[in-house]
Amino acid sequence: MPEIEYSTEHLKRLREFFGNPEINAKLQMIIRDFPNPEEIGVLNDNQMGKLHTNIIKKLINDIYVNYRINLITWSEVTKQTPVVDPEYLSMHLVSIFTGIRGTGTAARGYDLSDGSEVKSSSRVEQLGKCKQCGYTVTALEEVCGHCGSDNILRKFDSHWIFSLRTTQEVDSLLSRPTIYLVLIDYENVETRDVIRIRIWKLDPNDIFVQTFLRDYYFKEFYQQRIERGETPAPCNLHPDKPLTKFLKTELLFRAQINFRTEDTGINIQLINSAGIRETLNDRDILALGRGKFFLKVKDLGLENEFHNRIRELKS
């Protein structure tokens, strides 16, 4: 059974969003028998939730599943990599999930009209490598196209990237109401027949989010390398890693897209308006205590707050 839990605030925003005459008219062109604004206004919470999940399924099917299927078909002709750009899909999905429109700036301004940021990452189209000959292998290939070996190293490490090159960029990101993190990946990288889409939220006002982005990355890493005349790497945040969990990422949404012939379709498994926090196990805690981030935390006099956070998130 799906885990669906909407807050009153979230449902109110969805009613306003889907009941907006302009948006409603567009949705009636996309979805057959979509309720008009008056009908939206009288839906109870369960009906509103069901309508919302159906809209999300329609969106994912239209701009991801069908597009990916067609792209794969053409890829077999062109032998080009069938990469689906996750960035724009993620922004469309977060807008429909939250009930907050974008700003139409093609990722050059605010991603959402309330000023929130959307970061996306996809592990689905990551290229692998043949262990036999070293040749590049796409996610769709079962054997190496060069030597025929099935001994393939599958890559599964794509992550969220933050480009923070100036104090203004750091301040701007940390002034956003919310940072939404979207990840598209395989449930099982070996079989690659089920794709997951997940959304987390990150609070830019959190003391350790600010410490990580401003003090640890920008001041400690980026600026020091610029001063040495080096080209620093962008700020990376890795899903499922201890540091990412420590920053109190909260899971809002999880959907599963099945490409198995006997079980095809889109299944929304989780919607939680409040968000479900990641927890830390003993190995995570050990890694955090030995990491460079903890040294920066100590330098800033936040050691007690660090241990309080550990206790808060310990599984």
C-alpha positions in Angstrom: 0.0 0.0 0.0 1.3 3.5 -0.8 2.2 5.8 2.2 0.2 9.0 1.5 0.1 11.7 4.1 -0.8 15.3 3.1 -0.7 18.3 5.4 -3.6 20.7 5.5 -1.3 23.4 4.0 -0.2 21.2 1.1 -3.8 20.3 0.2 -4.9 24.0 0.4 -2.1 24.9 -2.0 -3.0 22.1 -4.4 -6.7 23.2 -4.4 -5.6 26.8 -5.2 -3.1 25.6 -7.9 -5.5 23.2 -9.7 -8.5 25.5 -9.2 -6.7 28.4 -10.8 -8.8 29.2 -13.9 -5.7 29.5 -16.2 -4.0 26.3 -15.0 -7.3 24.5 -14.8 -8.1 25.3 -18.5 -4.7 23.9 -19.5 -5.1 20.7 -17.5 -8.5 20.1 -19.0 -6.8 20.1 -22.4 -4.2 17.6 -21.1 -6.4 15.3 -19.0 -9.8 14.0 -20.1 -12.6 14.9 -17.7 -10.4 17.0 -15.4 -12.6 18.7 -12.9 -13.4 22.4 -13.3 -12.5 25.0 -10.7 -15.9 24.7 -8.9 -15.5 20.9 -8.7 -12.0 21.3 -7.4 -13.3 23.5 -4.6 -15.7 20.8 -3.2 -13.3 17.8 -3.3 -12.6 16.3 0.1 -9.0 15.5 1.2 -9.0 11.9 -0.1 -10.4 13.0 -3.5 -7.9 15.8 -3.7 -5.0 13.4 -2.9 -6.2 10.9 -5.5 -6.5 13.6 -8.2 -3.0 14.8 -7.3 -1.4 11.4 -7.7 -3.2 10.8 -11.0 -1.8 14.1 -12.3 1.7 13.2 -11.2 1.4 9.8 -13.0 0.2 11.6 -16.2 3.1 14.0 -16.0 5.7 11.3 -15.5 4.2 9.1 -18.3 4.0 12.0 -20.8 7.3 13.7 -20.3 9.5 10.9 -19.1 8.3 7.3 -19.8 7.0 7.9 -23.4 9.9 10.1 -24.2 12.4 7.6 -22.9 10.8 4.7 -24.8 10.9 6.7 -28.1 14.5 7.8 -27.4 15.6 4.3 -26.8 14.0 3.2 -30.1 15.8 5.9 -32.0 19.0 5.1 -30.2 19.0 1.6 -31.6 19.0 3.3 -35.1 21.5 6.1 -34.4 23.7 4.4 -31.8 23.6 7.6 -29.8 23.2 7.5 -26.0 19.5 7.8 -25.0 20.0 10.4 -22.3 16.9 12.0 -20.8 17.8 15.4 -19.3 16.7 15.2 -15.7 16.8 18.9 -14.9 13.7 20.0 -16.7 11.7 16.9 -15.8 12.6 17.5 -12.1 11.4 21.1 -12.2 8.1 20.1 -13.8 7.6 17.3 -11.3 8.4 19.5 -8.2 5.9 22.2 -9.5 3.1 19.6 -9.8 4.1 17.9 -6.5 4.2 21.2 -4.5 1.5 23.1 -6.3 4.1 26.0 -6.9 4.6 27.2 -10.5 8.0 27.9 -12.0 9.1 31.3 -13.3 9.8 30.4 -16.9 13.4 31.3 -16.8 14.9 28.0 -18.1 16.9 27.4 -14.9 18.5 30.9 -15.1 16.4 32.4 -12.3 14.3 31.0 -9.5 13.2 27.5 -10.2 9.9 28.0 -8.3 7.9 31.2 -8.0 8.4 31.2 -4.2 12.1 31.3 -4.7 12.9 27.7 -4.0 15.7 25.8 -5.7 15.4 22.4 -7.5 18.5 20.3 -7.9 18.4 17.1 -10.0 20.5 14.0 -10.6 20.0 10.9 -12.8 21.8 7.6 -12.4 19.8 5.9 -15.1 21.8 6.9 -18.1 25.2 6.6 -16.5 27.8 5.0 -18.8 29.5 1.8 -17.6 32.8 0.2 -18.6 33.8 -3.2 -19.9 36.1 -4.9 -17.4 37.5 -7.0 -20.2 38.6 -4.4 -22.7 37.8 -1.0 -21.0 35.3 0.0 -23.7 32.4 2.3 -22.7 29.0 0.4 -22.3 25.6 2.1 -22.1 23.0 1.2 -19.5 20.9 -0.4 -22.2 23.7 -2.8 -23.4 23.9 -6.2 -21.8 27.3 -7.0 -23.3 30.2 -4.9 -24.5 29.7 -3.7 -28.1 33.5 -4.0 -28.7 34.5 -7.4 -27.4 31.2 -9.1 -26.5 32.0 -9.6 -22.8 29.2 -9.5 -20.2 31.7 -8.5 -17.5 30.5 -4.9 -17.1 31.2 -2.4 -14.4 27.9 -0.5 -13.9 28.3 3.1 -12.6 25.8 4.3 -10.0 27.4 7.4 -8.4 25.8 10.5 -10.0 25.0 13.2 -7.4 23.7 16.7 -6.9 26.0 19.5 -8.0 25.9 23.1 -6.6 27.8 25.8 -8.5 28.9 28.2 -5.9 31.6 30.6 -7.3 30.9 33.8 -5.5 29.7 35.0 -2.1 26.6 36.3 -3.8 25.8 32.8 -5.2 26.2 31.2 -1.7 24.1 33.9 -0.1 21.4 33.6 -2.8 21.1 29.8 -2.4 21.0 30.0 1.4 18.2 32.6 1.2 15.8 30.3 -0.6 12.9 28.9 1.4 13.6 25.3 0.3 16.0 23.3 -1.7 14.4 20.3 -3.4 16.6 17.4 -4.4 15.4 15.0 -7.1 17.0 11.7 -7.9 16.2 9.4 -10.7 17.9 6.0 -10.4 17.5 2.2 -10.8 16.1 0.2 -8.0 18.6 -2.5 -9.0 21.5 -1.4 -11.2 22.1 -5.0 -12.4 18.6 -5.7 -13.7 17.8 -2.0 -14.6 14.1 -2.8 -15.2 12.6 -0.6 -12.4 13.3 3.2 -12.2 12.8 5.2 -9.0 12.1 8.9 -8.8 12.5 10.5 -5.4 12.2 14.0 -4.0 13.8 15.3 -0.8 13.8 18.7 0.8 16.7 20.5 2.4 16.3 23.5 4.7 18.8 26.3 3.7 18.2 27.9 7.2 19.6 24.8 8.9 22.8 25.7 10.7 24.7 22.7 9.3 23.5 23.2 5.7 24.9 26.7 6.0 28.1 25.4 7.5 28.5 22.8 4.8 27.9 25.2 1.8 29.5 28.4 3.1 32.2 27.5 5.6 33.2 24.0 4.6 32.9 24.2 0.8 33.1 27.8 -0.2 35.6 29.2 2.3 37.5 26.1 3.2 37.7 24.5 -0.3 36.7 26.8 -3.2 38.3 30.1 -2.2 41.5 28.5 -1.1 42.0 26.7 -4.4 41.1 29.9 -6.3 43.8 31.8 -4.4 46.3 29.0 -5.4 45.4 29.4 -9.0 43.7 26.0 -9.2 40.4 25.1 -10.7 38.2 23.7 -7.8 35.5 21.1 -8.3 31.9 22.2 -7.7 30.1 21.4 -4.5 28.9 17.9 -4.5 26.1 16.3 -2.4 25.8 12.5 -2.6 22.5 10.7 -2.1 22.5 8.2 0.8 25.9 9.4 2.2 26.3 10.1 5.9 26.9 13.8 5.4 23.8 14.2 3.3 21.7 12.4 6.0 23.3 14.6 8.7 22.0 17.7 6.8 18.5 16.5 7.7 17.3 15.7 4.2 13.6 14.8 4.3 12.0 12.4 1.8 8.8 13.8 0.4 8.0 11.6 -2.6 8.9 8.2 -4.1 7.6 6.7 -7.3 8.5 3.5 -9.1 8.3 3.0 -12.9 8.2 -0.6 -13.8 9.5 -1.7 -17.3 9.0 -5.4 -16.6 6.7 -6.9 -19.2 4.5 -8.5 -16.5 4.3 -5.5 -14.2 4.5 -2.3 -16.2 3.3 1.1 -15.1 3.9 3.9 -12.6 3.4 3.3 -8.9 3.5 6.2 -6.4 4.7 4.6 -3.2 5.1 7.7 -0.9 3.9 11.2 -0.5 4.6 12.9 2.8 4.2 16.6 3.0 6.2 16.9 6.2 9.0 14.8 5.0 10.6 11.6 6.4 14.1 12.2 7.8 17.0 10.0 7.0 18.5 8.3 10.0 22.2 7.6 10.9 23.5 4.2 11.7 26.7 3.4 13.7 28.8 3.3 10.5 27.5 6.7 9.4 28.3 8.2 12.7 31.8 6.8 12.7 32.4 8.2 9.2 31.1 11.6 10.2 33.3 11.8 13.2 36.4 11.0 11.1 35.6 13.4 8.3 36.9 16.8 7.4 33.5 18.3 7.8 33.7 17.6 11.6 37.0 19.4 11.8 35.4 22.5 10.3 32.5 22.1 12.8 35.0 22.0 15.7 36.8 25.1 14.4 33.4 27.0 14.4 32.6 25.9 17.9 29.6 23.8 16.9 30.8 20.5 18.4 27.9 20.3 20.9 25.4 21.0 18.2 27.0 18.4 16.1 26.6 15.7 18.7 23.0 16.8 19.4 22.2 16.3 15.7 23.8 12.9 15.8 21.6 11.9 18.7 18.5 13.3 17.0 19.1 11.3 13.8 20.5 8.1 15.2 18.5 5.1 14.1 
